[in-house]
């Protein structure tokens, strides 16, 4: 399971929302061997006055938070982070300086999905990659 939250300044995030979602999803599918039909993304466009960030970032500053079942290797998670930086930069011209990525991992038993605890789900994909 992968849930993605994307935060950014409204005027910058709205025009690129679909392409950014497509790019993030492609990276997750590749790095995590995740099913193509499983996309769970939520956007949090914010007014500039509600989104504080350091002076060395621009108005394009974007935060990506990814919640995962635990089980992916350290190298798999690093590969995902590298793919995100590279492809977001290449496809959307967002500088890696303006992108921040955090991966949160929790045990499957801490998730509730489709009426059951996550550790009781019958998954169609592998988590331990």
Order of alpha helices (4+ residues) and beta strands (2+ residues): beta-alpha-alpha-beta-beta-alpha-beta-beta-beta
